[in-house]
Amino acid sequence: MRDIFKNLSKHLILLLIIFLSLQMVLPAMASADQFEDVPGWPTIEDINALAFSVYNATTDEFLLEQNMHQPLWNASTTKVLTALTAAQHEKFDLDAELLVSEAATYFGDPASARLHLKAGELISTRDVLGGLMVMSANDCAYVLAENYGGLYGYASELPPEKWGNFAADAAANSRQAFVAEMNRVAKSLGAKNTNFDNPCGWDGENHYTTAYDLTMMSKALLENEILAEFATMAHYMPEPTNMHPYGAWSMTSNTNSLVVYGPNFFQSQYIAHYNGVKTGTTPLAGNCLIGAGVTHDGQQIIAVILGGSVYRSADNSYVNLALPVRTLLEYGAYLSGAESKPYQEAPLPAFPPVLNTDLTDPTETLPEESDITTENTSDETTAETDAVNTTLNSQTNTVNPKESEEPAASDGITRREWMVIALSALIVVCVIAILIVNILSNRKRRKDSNEK
């Protein structure tokens, strides 16, 4: 028995020496293997967000996440599902003319993003999708929902020559029917915690989703060849209509800076081109962005940020949300083993000046007045919404990614180092236990020999 313990002790001590050596070597190896981004861009640790996720659609794997199943307001990222729902309609047709209702043209907030459509205007599904996905136009969201809801305009039972006979509430009812279909489509795509009550993304008590669910919706949109093309457009110009009979009546630019500027401008090492997806900004949702990019070896990466920001203490400002999403896409590509290539210097594109420099994306806020009962804001609904706001806000305080379960390139102890430490500690405990058993065994043997 004594020889057995002695042999075990020798082997365990040898293992202890090996693991202690690894403990000293592995931190250096891990440091050398850490993700190294181009200097000057936000790091993972710089990102403050209520929730985010990074997903490889090619391998169907979530690579990094924080609160990705937490229900949150999500602003105009809602329009991803608006587009998908319309595209799944049996009568979906890019060339079909859609009828603009009076209700679709009214917005109480003058800053609300819109294409400035006019009541009675006939505009193609193609141009409505262009305004929706590129400019994030809220009037386009309404027109799409009303005409593909089945009770008004294009998808209704009335032929175009009788469209003047719709009841006063037909557009509103059709819009709500479309929203109900949106929620059914969301579930069919694998969404688990999504409920929308409008096609634009207005903040509301019953309007919420998660980073996970938005990832599933975005994956479906990028797999749709028609919709994916709109998500990658930097600019869009609709065709003339009966109310706008001249060309270039609206020239729109994508609210997603990743798509507008491209990977070279963002100094990407891994992304060959950005291909979407959607921005969103409201007072309660904060800044939201779904970014997507295809790596040099063809892998599709999707990153979602809800309620996100990156603070710059140097000038007391916040950077455009495209910057942290760019970081998440880079890190996701790195974790996916994507091929890296040196970026090429890209000149800064020239754009017209922004009228309101405080806005990085068009604001989407609930209309102050509306003849549509589902969107009126009375004192009672305001009180209910305030109660919901308090509940959601208490659940979704800003969390620094440093506290995430899977921090990237952390300056602290890595998971690999913790494993080495734990195994070393286990070896030490085993050695001590065997030594104690040896000592007790020796004492007993001496005692037995003395008694003899």
N, C-alpha and C positions, 0 to 999 in steps of 0.2 A: 504493500500500500504506500509505503514511504517513497519507494522508487517511482511510483506512478505520479505522485504529487510533485516530486522533484522534476520529472520530465515535463509535466504540464507547466510548471513554473518557468522552466527554461524557454519553452515555446512561447508562452504568453509574454515573457519579458522581451523576447526577440520581436514579437508582433508589436509590442509597445514601442520599441525603438524605431521600427519601420513607420508606424503611424505618426510618431512625434516628428520624424524626419519629413514625412509628407505634409504635416501641419505647417512646417516652416517653408516648404517648397511650393505648395499649392497656392498660397496667396499671391506669390509672384507670378505663377502660371496664370491664375485667374485674372490678375491685373493686365497681363499681356494679351489675354483673350477678350478683354472687355471691348464693347462697342466704342469706336472712336469716330465721332462726327467731325465735319469740317468746323473749325473754330468760328465762334461768333454767333452760332445759332442756339436757340433755347435747348436746354437739356430736358430729360424726362423730369428731373427734380424741379425744374422751373415751372412746370405746368400745374396750375390750380384748376380743378374742375370738380363739378358735382359728380360726374361720371365720365368714363371713357372706355373705349375698347379698341383693340387692334386684332384684325382677323385676316387669315390667309384663306381666301375663297377657293384657291386651287387645291389646297390640302384639307379644307374644311376644318380649320383649327384656330381657336382663339389663342393668340400669342401673349397678350397682355391685357389686363382689365382692372377697372376700379369701379365698384358699384354698378356693374353693367346690367343688373336686373332691377335696379331701383327705379320705380316710376317717377318720371319728371316731366315738366313742361318742355316742349321741344321746338316751338316757333315754326318757321317755314320749312323745316325738314319734313314736316307733314306732307308737303307737296310731292315727295317721292311716292307715297301711297296714293295720292290723288291721281298722279300720272299712271301708275300701275293699274288702278281700278278702271280708269277709262280705257286703257289698252286691252283689258280683258273683256270688255263689253262685246257682245256678239255683233254689234253694228259698228264697231270701231273702224273709222276710215279717215286717213290723214287728209283727204281732199274734201270731206264732208263739210258743208257750211253750217256753222253754229250760230244760233240767234242770241244776241246780247239783250238781256232784260234790263229794265230800269233799276231793279234792285242790285244787279251786278255792277253798276257804275257808281253807286253811292258809298263813300267812305268818310267818316267824320274826321279822320286824321289826315291832313294834307300831305303828311310825309309818308303815308302808306304807299308801298311799292305797287305800281299799276302801269298798264299799257295805255291808259286813258281811252278805253273803248267807249262807244256811245250807244245809248239805248236804240234798238232796232238795227244795229250793225250786224252784218253777216260776215263772219270770219272763219277761215278754215281751221280744222282741228290741228293741222300742222303749225299754223301761226300761233294758235292758242298755247300749244305745248312749248313752242319757242319762247313765248313770253313767260310761261310758267317756270320752266327749268333754267332759263338763262337769266332773266331779269327778276325772277321770283314775284311776278305780277299777281296781285290778289284778285284783280278783276278777271284775269284769265282762269284762276282757280274756280271762281264762281261760275263762269260761263261753261267751263268743262263739266263741272258737277251738275249744273242745271240741265244741260243738253244730253248728258249721258245718264241722268237719273231716271229717265223714262216717262216723265210727266210734263216735260216742256221741251220745245224746240226739236232738235234733230231726231232724238231717239223716241219721241212721243208717237202716238198713233195718228196725229194730225199731219196731213201733207203740208208742204211749205206754203201753199196758197191760202191755207186756213190758219196760219200761225198767229194771225191777229185776233183769233177767237179764244185765246187762252184765258182762263180765269185769273183774277188778280193775284191769287196765292199759288198759282201753278208753279212758278219758278222756285219759290221757297220750299214748297212740298217736294219738288223734284230734287232740289239740293239736299234735303234731309234724307230722301230715299237713297241718294248716292252715298251719303256719309254712312248710312247703315250698311251699304254694300262694301264700303271701305273697311269697316271693322271685320266683316266676314272674310274679305281678301287677306287682311292682316293675319288672321288666325290660320288661314290656309297656307300662309308662307312660313308658319312656325313662330309667329309672335305670341308671347306668353302674357305680357302685361301692357297691352295697348288698348286704349279706347279713345276714339276721336269724335268730336261733335261738330267739327267744321272742316272744310277742305283747305283752308288757308294756313291754319296754325295759331289762331288767336288763343291767348291764354284763357283757360276756362276750368271750371271745377271738374268737368268730365272729359277733359282733353289732356291725355298724357301717354307716354310711351317710355321705352328704355333704350339704352345704348345697344343692348343685344337685339332687341326687336328691330331697331332702325338698321342694324347690320344685315339682318335677314331680308328686309325690304330692299336695301341698296343692292344686295347680291342679286335679287330677282330683277331689279331694274337694269343692272349692268349685263344680265344674261339676255335681256330683250334688245335685239339689235336696233329697233326703231328708237326706243327711249334712251339707250346708251349713247346714241349719236347726239341727242340733245344735251346730255349731261357733259359732253366733251366740248361743246361749242363755246368759244371765247366771246363771240358776238352773234347777234341775230337781227335780221331785218325782215319784218312781215311784208307780205304782198299788199297791193292796194285793195281797198274794200269799197262798198257802196257809200260809206261815211268818210273814208279817207282815200279818195280817188287818185292820189299821186304816190309815186314811189318814194321810198325812204322816209315815210311819215313817222316812223319810230325806229331808231337805231339803238339797240340795247347791247350792253356789255354784261358778261357773266359776273355775278356777285361773288363767285368763288375764285379767289386770287390764284390758287394753284393752277387752275385751267387757263386763266388769262396769261400768266407770266411763264409757266412751263418749268420743267425740272432743271434746266441749265441756270435760269435766273435764281432758283432756290438752291443751287449748288448741290444737287442730289447726286450721291454716289451710286445709288441702287435703282432709282426709278427711271425707266426709259421715257414714260409719258404719264401725265396725270389724266385720269378719265372720269372725274366727277368729285362729289355728287351733288351736294346741296348745302346752302347756308341757311341760317335762321337767327333772327334777333327779335326778342320782345322784352318788355320790362321784367316779367317774371321768369321767363326761360333764360334770360341772359344771352350770351353769345354761344351759338351752336354751329357745328360744321361737321358734315360727313365728307371726308376726303378719300379719294381712291387713286391708286397708281398701279401700273404694270411694271414689273421689274425687267431688267435686261434679259433675264432668262424666262420671261413670260409668266411669272406668278402674279396673281391679282391680290393686292393688299387693300383692305378697307379699314379706315380709322374713323371713329366717331368720338366727338367731344360734345358734352352737354353742360351748359353753364360754365364755360371755360375762360381762362385768361392767363396771360403771362405779364407780370408786373416788372417794369424797368425802374429801378430806384434812381438811376442816374439822372433821369429827367422827369420822374414822377408820372410815368405814362404806362399805357398798356399797348402791347403790340397787336397787330392784326392776327386773328385766330388762325389764319393759314400757316403761320410760322410754327406753332406747337403741333398742328396736325401734320405738317411736313416732317417734324421730328419723329412723331409716332410712326409715320409711314417708313421713314428711314430705318428706325429700330425694328419694325416689323419685318422689313425685307432682310435685315441683318440676321434676325432670329430664324428666318426661313432659309438661311444659307444661300441667299441670292448672290449672284455675281455682281461685283462692284466695278465701276469704271470711273476714271477721273471726269469730273464735269468740265464743260467748256464755258468759258466766260460768255455771258449773254448781256447785251445792252439793255438798259431800262426802257421798256416800251413807253411811248408818249400817249397820255390820255388827257381829256379835258379836265379842268379843275373841279374838285368836289365842292358843291355849293355849301354844304354843312360839314365842316371838317371834324365835327364831333361824331359823325356817323361813319362807320366802316362798312356797314351793310344797310340796305333799306330797312327801315323800321316797319314791323308789322304789329299794329295795335288794334284792339277791338274798336269798331266804329262807335262814336259817341251816341249816334242816333241811327235807327233803322226801322223800316216798316216791316221787317221780318221778325216775327215774334220770337224765334229761337235765338236771336242775337240782341234783344233789347237788354239794357242794363238798368234795372230798377234798384231801389234801395235794398229790397229784400235779397235780390241775387248778389248785390255787392257785399252784403253782410255774409251770405253763404260762402262767396268766393274768398273773403277775408279769412273765414274760419278754415277753409281748405288751404289757403296760403300758409297760415300759421302751422298747420299740420305738416304740410310738405316741407316747409322751410326747416322745421325742427328735425325732420328726417334727413335733410339733404344739405347739412352744413358743409362748406367747402373743405375738402380733404386734400392734403398735400400728398402727391404720389409717393413721397418718401415713406409714408405709413402703409403703402400698399403691400399686399401679401407677396408680390413678386416685383420688387424694385429692380430697375435696370441700372447697371453700372454704379451701384451704391458705393459710397465711400466707407460704409461700415463693414461688418462681417458678412460675408456672402453665405448662401445656403450650403455651398460646398465646404466652406471652412467650418460652419457649424457641424456638418456631418463628421468631419475629421475630428473635431473636438469631442463630439459625443462618443465616437468610437474609441478614441484615446482614453476618455474617462471610463468607459466600460471596461477596457483592458486593465486600467489601473485598479478599478474595483475588484476585478477578478483576481489579479495578482495579490492584492492585499488579502482577499478572502482566503486564497490558497496558502499564503504565508501564515495567516492566523491558524488555519487548520493544521499546518505543519508544526507550528509551535505547540498547539494543544496536543497534537499526536506525540510529539517528542516528550512533553511533560508526562503524559500518561505512560509512555514506554519506560521512562526513568523511574516513575513511581512503581510500576510493576516489577522492574528489575530490583529495586531497593527492597520491596516486600519479599522477593524471593531470597 
